[in-house]
């Protein structure tokens, strides 16, 4: 699942609704979610988004990007819950899902 293949929508899309794929991401796996680790995750995410927005001179509240992220996250959640196959996922995403499953046992 790379780039525009991550979206279940055939046909042409305007540039703001395209997903190039192969973009850097941050993944954090925790053994336990506590108030402290949750606060740290929120602070990390807020700081990361702010710094990237300043450096790249972008709007971090781009609604199209948020909606696309929700679509991809929903599909990934279905795979984690065993409600959808993971065959079409790229190797990186599949590795993270496998790590999650291993930690969940």
C-alpha positions in Angstrom: 0.0 0.0 0.0 2.1 2.9 -1.3 1.1 6.3 -2.4 -2.3 6.7 -4.2 -2.8 2.9 -3.9 -3.6 3.5 -0.2 -6.8 5.3 -1.2 -9.8 3.4 -2.4 -10.9 6.0 -5.0 -10.5 5.4 -8.7 -10.3 8.3 -11.1 -8.4 11.5 -11.3 -7.9 13.6 -8.1 -6.8 17.2 -7.6 -3.2 17.6 -6.3 -4.4 18.3 -2.7 -6.1 14.9 -2.6 -3.1 12.9 -3.8 -0.8 10.9 -1.6 2.7 10.6 -2.9 3.7 7.8 -0.6 7.2 6.9 0.6 7.1 9.8 3.1 8.9 9.8 6.4 6.9 8.9 9.5 7.4 8.5 13.2 6.3 5.4 15.0 6.5 4.9 18.7 5.7 1.6 20.3 5.2 1.6 24.1 5.0 -1.3 26.5 2.4 0.5 28.6 0.3 3.6 28.1 0.3 5.8 31.3 -0.7 9.4 31.9 3.0 10.3 31.7 3.7 8.5 28.4 0.5 9.9 26.9 1.5 13.4 27.9 5.0 12.8 26.4 3.5 11.5 23.1 1.2 14.6 22.8 4.1 17.0 23.5 6.3 15.1 21.0 3.6 15.3 18.3 2.8 18.9 18.9 6.4 19.9 18.8 7.1 17.8 15.7 4.1 19.3 13.8 5.0 22.9 14.8 8.7 22.6 13.8 7.9 20.9 10.5 5.2 23.6 9.7 7.7 26.4 10.4 10.6 24.8 8.4 8.4 23.8 5.4 6.2 26.9 5.6 3.0 24.8 5.4 -0.4 24.8 7.1 -0.3 22.0 9.6 -4.1 22.0 9.8 -4.6 21.0 6.2 -8.0 19.4 6.3 -7.5 17.3 3.2 -4.4 15.7 4.7 -6.3 15.0 7.9 -9.1 13.3 6.1 -6.7 11.2 4.1 -4.9 10.2 7.3 -8.2 9.1 8.8 -8.9 6.8 5.8 -5.5 5.2 6.0 -5.7 4.9 9.8 -9.2 3.3 9.6 -7.9 0.7 7.1 -4.9 0.0 9.3 -7.0 -0.4 12.4 -9.2 -3.0 10.5 -6.0 -5.0 9.6 -4.8 -4.8 13.3 -8.2 -6.1 14.4 -8.1 -8.9 12.0 -11.0 -7.6 9.9 -9.0 -7.1 6.7 -6.0 -8.7 5.1 -2.6 -7.1 5.2 -1.4 -8.5 1.9 -1.4 -5.1 0.1 0.6 -3.2 2.8 4.2 -2.2 2.1 7.0 -3.9 4.0 7.4 -1.1 6.6 3.8 -1.0 7.5 3.5 -4.8 7.6 6.6 -4.9 9.9 5.0 -2.4 12.3 1.7 -4.4 12.4 3.7 -7.6 13.1 5.5 -5.9 15.9 2.2 -4.7 17.4 0.8 -8.2 17.2 3.9 -9.7 18.8 3.7 -7.1 21.7 0.0 -7.7 22.1 0.5 -11.4 23.0 
